[in-house]
Amino acid sequence: MTQPLHIGTHAVQPPVVLAPMAGITNAPFRTLCREFSGGRGLFVSEMITTRALVERNEKTMQLVHFDETEKPRSIQLYGVDPVTVGKAVRMIADEDMADHIDLNFGCPVPKVTRKGGGSALPYKRPLLRGILHEAVSNAGDLPVTMKMRKGIDDDHLTYLDAGRIAVEEGVTAIALHGRTAAQHYGGTADWEAIARLKEAVPEIPVLGNGDIWSAPDAVRMMRETGCDGVVVGRGCLGRPWLFGDLVAALSGQEQSADAYARPSLREVADIMVRHARLLGEWLGDEPRGVIDFRKHVAWYTKGFSVGSEMRKRLAVAASLEELRALLDDLDLDQPWPAAAADGPRGRTGSRNRVVLPDGWLDDPFECDGGVGADAELDTSGG
């Protein structure tokens, strides 16, 4: 059995964390994952931009709403200005919005990195330190953690320096995605980097992220790297039941391959309808919920014999009744298509280079004027 993951005063057992994903890990999806896990693990909100939070943007304020059953409540923040990050963290602490704050430094999206944000930011060591300092000093009793990538590319790795800075500034735990920004979501995650970070910052927990597509992957990552827990993102797209498998595997329960969840299409269809219904309830409008659900259709139906035309019809369903009727037209007795549905899912592909501000790589200890507010965009957590 794995040891609990300690995030401040919170003991997470087993040490499984849902990675924040923009537009995905909202309250309804967290509810599904939490139900399959039996309420065990840590389920972090989708990424919240600090400026929008401080300005009390209406959409942002909805995103920081937690169900009363969510304990602990975890918010991931993304910001590029130390002062604004400090204000956002103080707001969360003073208004009891959450029990844990995670800071994102992993986004590889060009529109963010070209402004010096996301996974480009840790290259500027003083700026990273300033953000972490303001976050921790304004958090009160709330634990502050961070998520990052290895660096910009193989010639500009930042994760070991960033790890030491995090320890020095009082960060409680670090999650490392074992890819550079240049890799984006392509190639293979470097689990050896996770092991090296664990050796470099023995004072605090290190969590591993990248290429966890199954419960055995999580067990293997912890065994091979010595990390203290796992962060799962793309592996659970269209598979919220993966958290049940993860909890079982990391709780020391002996599991054969046949013991893990292998839902039939009928079971998957029921989960799809429930997911869409939860989204409608959360948004206060059933059609909006079904429309928001459309992005999940391909993930849920991956590997099943559905047909391209039916997939298109499912992806434009406008009501729960229509979604249910379309699903009922399928051969719902299909078993789980392990060969086609297990393994990688979600975004893939690398980039030849990372788009950065002019002169960004000239000096890691210089950042005149910091990073502009236009680097603070709503996008994926990375």
VOGU-3710 file (C-alpha; in Angstrom, 3 decimals, decimal comma):
1> mtqplhigth> 0,000/0,000/0,000  1,255/3,493/-0,850  1,769/6,136/1,810  -0,662/9,075/2,044  0,217/12,229/0,148  0,406/15,127/2,608  -0,700/18,474/1,198  -0,482/20,733/4,212  -2,794/19,225/6,797  -4,633/17,175/4,160
11> avqppvvlap> -3,733/13,509/3,808  -4,631/12,190/0,355  -4,876/8,407/0,328  -4,246/6,907/-2,092  -2,018/9,629/-3,604  -4,002/10,188/-6,795  -4,682/13,648/-8,212  -6,939/14,700/-11,075  -4,970/17,108/-13,283  -6,653/20,425/-13,997
21> magitnapfr> -7,795/20,613/-17,621  -9,457/23,729/-19,011  -13,069/23,116/-19,980  -12,915/19,555/-18,666  -12,346/19,309/-14,907  -15,320/21,399/-13,904  -17,589/20,428/-10,999  -19,634/17,832/-12,971  -16,588/15,928/-14,215  -14,973/16,080/-10,775
31> tlcrefsggr> -18,187/14,643/-9,351  -18,044/11,635/-11,694  -14,362/10,952/-11,012  -14,874/11,325/-7,264  -17,824/8,929/-7,287  -15,835/6,246/-9,082  -12,971/6,721/-6,626  -15,257/6,334/-3,637  -14,409/9,879/-2,591  -10,694/9,150/-2,346
41> glfvsemitt> -8,003/11,219/-4,050  -7,598/14,924/-4,805  -9,647/16,567/-7,550  -8,398/19,962/-8,662  -10,509/22,603/-10,384  -9,865/23,621/-13,943  -7,323/26,404/-14,267  -8,362/29,841/-12,994  -6,572/32,977/-14,158  -5,605/35,241/-11,269
51> ralvernekt> -6,537/38,487/-12,964  -10,039/37,250/-13,793  -10,488/36,044/-10,217  -9,378/39,342/-8,692  -11,731/41,171/-11,047  -14,522/38,730/-10,059  -15,289/37,790/-13,636  -18,714/36,113/-13,680  -17,583/32,992/-15,547  -14,541/32,643/-13,317
61> mqlvhfdete> -16,593/32,907/-10,140  -18,725/30,003/-11,359  -15,611/27,918/-11,966  -14,460/28,298/-8,364  -17,738/26,886/-7,038  -17,381/23,540/-5,295  -19,997/20,968/-4,407  -20,500/20,680/-0,653  -19,193/17,098/-0,814  -15,807/18,161/-2,248
71> kprsiqlygv> -13,183/17,922/0,487  -10,567/19,220/0,232  -11,470/21,943/-2,236  -8,560/22,510/-4,626  -8,147/25,476/-6,972  -5,481/25,763/-9,632  -4,357/29,309/-10,370  -2,455/30,623/-13,345  -0,825/34,031/-13,169  2,211/35,891/-14,482
81> dpvtvgkavr> 2,346/38,903/-12,169  3,480/38,370/-8,557  1,274/41,133/-7,167  -1,860/39,872/-8,908  -1,121/36,282/-7,886  -0,725/37,453/-4,297  -4,061/39,281/-4,417  -5,833/36,235/-5,856  -4,380/33,913/-3,224  -5,279/36,353/-0,419
91> miadedmadh> -8,835/36,558/-1,806  -9,169/32,757/-1,751  -7,822/32,557/1,792  -9,845/35,449/3,204  -13,119/34,349/1,609  -12,663/30,624/2,335  -12,940/29,687/-1,334  -10,696/26,628/-1,155  -8,581/24,413/1,082  -5,593/24,107/-1,275
101> idlnfgcpvp> -4,052/26,224/-4,038  -2,045/24,840/-6,953  -0,031/27,118/-9,251  0,333/26,290/-12,936  3,639/26,691/-14,765  3,105/23,962/-17,332  1,025/25,343/-20,197  2,858/24,861/-23,555  0,313/26,658/-25,780  2,057/29,109/-28,180
111> kvtrkgggsa> -0,277/32,029/-27,485  0,847/31,838/-23,847  4,553/31,020/-24,223  5,071/33,728/-26,860  4,200/36,215/-24,104  6,502/34,553/-21,561  3,774/32,741/-19,663  3,058/29,092/-18,923  5,965/26,688/-19,298  8,208/29,537/-20,512
121> lpykrpllrg> 7,985/31,431/-17,231  10,193/29,249/-14,964  13,168/30,078/-17,198  13,127/33,526/-15,564  14,156/32,416/-12,099  13,561/35,746/-10,274  10,054/36,043/-11,710  9,209/32,486/-10,681  10,524/33,155/-7,195  8,513/36,360/-6,948
131> ilheavsnag> 5,266/34,618/-7,886  5,857/31,750/-5,455  6,815/34,141/-2,669  3,683/36,242/-3,066  1,475/33,158/-3,273  2,845/31,473/-0,155  3,021/34,669/1,902  -0,628/35,495/1,150  -2,040/31,987/1,579  -2,298/31,959/5,366
141> dlpvtmkmrk> -2,819/28,368/6,452  -3,627/27,143/2,940  -1,007/24,849/1,371  0,405/26,017/-1,967  1,656/23,517/-4,551  2,873/23,911/-8,125  2,771/22,016/-11,426  5,424/22,434/-14,095  7,184/20,850/-17,071  10,829/19,893/-17,485
151> gidddhltyl> 11,580/23,150/-19,243  11,331/24,904/-22,569  13,280/22,285/-24,534  16,135/19,866/-23,931  18,646/22,712/-24,097  16,762/24,849/-21,590  15,664/22,638/-18,731  14,349/24,447/-15,672  12,726/21,864/-13,435  15,594/21,271/-10,995
161> dagriaveeg> 16,209/24,984/-10,392  12,474/25,579/-10,150  12,172/22,755/-7,634  14,815/24,250/-5,355  13,227/27,705/-5,596  9,860/26,175/-4,695  11,296/24,533/-1,577  12,989/27,762/-0,516  9,747/29,729/-0,920  7,609/27,316/1,101
171> vtaialhgrt> 5,761/25,402/-1,598  4,207/22,248/-0,130  4,514/19,841/-3,092  5,512/19,802/-6,762  3,985/17,974/-9,710  6,209/17,429/-12,738  4,947/16,637/-16,223  7,847/14,734/-17,729  7,833/16,641/-21,012  9,281/19,925/-22,206
181> aaqhyggtad> 7,156/22,660/-23,727  8,662/21,734/-27,118  7,324/18,205/-26,768  3,833/19,605/-26,138  1,889/16,314/-25,717  3,954/14,219/-28,098  6,655/11,663/-27,625  7,134/9,815/-24,363  7,093/11,364/-20,905  10,500/11,314/-19,217
191> weaiarlkea> 9,876/9,514/-15,957  13,587/9,629/-15,135  13,236/13,405/-14,752  10,597/12,794/-12,101  13,073/10,596/-10,236  15,786/13,255/-10,498  13,445/15,916/-9,138  12,517/13,665/-6,228  16,213/13,311/-5,400  16,740/17,079/-5,700
201> vpeipvlgng> 13,891/18,117/-3,381  13,625/15,406/-0,708  12,022/17,910/1,680  8,610/17,904/-0,023  6,405/15,469/-1,979  6,943/15,139/-5,722  4,097/13,953/-7,947  4,587/12,441/-11,377  2,521/13,326/-14,442  2,644/12,045/-18,001
211> diwsapdavr> 1,635/8,829/-19,801  -0,509/7,348/-17,051  -3,134/5,588/-19,138  -3,999/2,823/-16,676  -3,734/1,841/-13,019  -0,670/-0,351/-13,663  1,021/2,685/-15,247  0,550/4,604/-11,999  1,970/1,767/-9,922  4,941/1,469/-12,264
221> mmretgcdgv> 5,639/5,224/-12,209  5,730/5,308/-8,424  7,933/2,224/-8,274  10,390/3,408/-10,933  10,682/7,065/-9,886  10,103/7,012/-6,144  7,538/9,806/-6,547  4,997/10,366/-3,803  1,881/10,350/-5,957  0,515/10,594/-9,480
231> vvgrgclgrp> -1,355/13,269/-11,413  -3,677/11,945/-14,113  -4,947/14,103/-16,958  -5,597/12,868/-20,504  -5,854/9,243/-19,336  -9,250/9,901/-17,761  -10,820/11,686/-20,752  -14,010/9,779/-21,421  -13,005/7,368/-18,629  -13,901/8,815/-15,198
241> wlfgdlvaal> -14,002/5,218/-13,912  -10,200/5,144/-14,213  -10,104/6,645/-10,727  -11,717/3,532/-9,311  -8,921/1,467/-10,854  -6,261/3,858/-9,541  -7,629/3,777/-6,017  -7,720/-0,024/-6,040  -4,210/-0,386/-7,438  -2,583/2,170/-5,138
251> sgqeqsaday> -4,419/0,903/-2,068  -2,515/-2,348/-2,283  -5,364/-4,438/-3,623  -4,157/-7,261/-5,828  -5,693/-6,705/-9,219  -5,614/-8,807/-12,350  -6,135/-7,103/-15,682  -9,687/-8,455/-15,769  -10,500/-6,840/-12,401  -10,245/-3,282/-13,709
261> arpslrevad> -13,253/-1,445/-15,087  -14,250/-2,612/-18,557  -17,690/-1,081/-19,085  -19,927/-2,159/-21,920  -21,243/0,472/-24,304  -24,547/0,354/-22,413  -22,781/1,349/-19,193  -20,766/4,009/-20,995  -23,944/5,434/-22,551  -25,547/5,768/-19,125
271> imvrharllg> -22,467/7,627/-17,853  -22,530/9,906/-20,899  -26,133/10,907/-20,261  -25,438/11,483/-16,571  -22,405/13,612/-17,416  -24,485/15,753/-19,777  -27,250/16,041/-17,181  -24,806/17,161/-14,488  -23,414/19,792/-16,838  -26,909/21,106/-17,507
281> ewlgdeprgv> -27,664/21,324/-13,796  -24,363/23,071/-13,148  -24,904/25,586/-15,947  -28,566/26,020/-15,081  -29,656/25,141/-18,601  -30,064/21,653/-20,105  -29,296/22,567/-23,751  -26,126/24,412/-22,703  -25,086/21,351/-20,719  -25,578/19,040/-23,700
291> idfrkhvawy> -23,680/21,425/-25,957  -20,820/21,590/-23,468  -20,813/17,795/-23,307  -20,247/17,429/-27,060  -16,462/17,625/-26,672  -16,569/14,421/-24,600  -18,397/12,244/-27,154  -15,328/11,078/-29,086  -13,476/10,197/-25,881  -16,337/8,165/-24,422
301> tkgfsvgsem> -16,998/6,275/-27,645  -13,336/5,675/-28,572  -12,868/2,107/-29,827  -16,554/1,171/-29,920  -18,281/0,343/-33,200  -20,309/3,512/-33,574  -19,728/4,741/-37,114  -18,607/8,143/-38,299  -22,091/9,358/-39,185  -23,493/8,442/-35,781
311> rkrlavaasl> -20,521/10,075/-34,059  -21,303/13,288/-35,928  -24,960/13,098/-34,875  -24,003/12,486/-31,238  -21,628/15,430/-31,386  -24,427/17,822/-32,390  -27,139/16,541/-30,040  -29,031/19,473/-28,558  -31,002/17,881/-25,694  -30,747/15,032/-23,217
321> eelrallddl> -33,688/13,357/-24,935  -31,942/13,479/-28,313  -28,649/12,265/-26,831  -30,370/9,350/-25,119  -32,327/8,410/-28,233  -29,202/8,413/-30,404  -27,317/6,262/-27,917  -30,222/3,814/-27,742  -29,925/3,287/-31,493  -26,467/1,779/-31,008
331> dldqpwpaaa> -25,565/-1,816/-30,278  -25,278/-1,212/-26,544  -24,255/-4,782/-25,803  -20,770/-4,165/-27,186  -18,090/-5,110/-24,640  -15,245/-2,773/-23,717  -12,928/-2,597/-26,787  -9,684/-2,917/-24,845  -7,362/-3,099/-27,848  -8,722/0,127/-29,317
341> adgprgrtgs> -9,803/2,095/-26,245  -7,024/1,449/-23,732  -3,850/3,487/-23,974  -3,198/7,068/-25,096  -6,026/9,488/-25,700  -6,432/13,224/-25,990  -3,966/15,555/-27,644  -0,724/14,277/-29,135  2,037/15,776/-31,215  5,176/17,806/-30,639
351> rnrvvlpdgw> 6,256/21,232/-31,855  9,507/21,995/-33,623  10,151/24,987/-31,413  8,574/26,954/-28,616  7,392/30,439/-29,498  8,959/32,873/-27,015  9,319/36,651/-26,608  12,311/38,180/-28,368  15,449/37,699/-26,310  13,692/35,530/-23,723
361> lddpfecdgg> 16,546/33,021/-23,557  19,323/35,630/-23,334  19,469/35,733/-19,546  17,495/33,530/-17,123  18,009/36,072/-14,330  16,705/39,121/-16,165  13,101/39,954/-17,025  12,604/43,666/-17,641  8,999/44,599/-17,097  7,927/41,074/-16,195
371> vgadaeldts> 5,289/39,391/-18,355  2,372/41,209/-19,935  -1,227/40,616/-18,854  -2,019/39,199/-22,286  -0,073/36,084/-21,295  -2,822/35,337/-18,810  -5,300/33,547/-21,035  -7,810/30,772/-20,351  -6,174/27,679/-21,799  -5,059/24,187/-20,904
381> gg> -3,102/23,484/-17,753  -0,357/21,555/-19,557
//
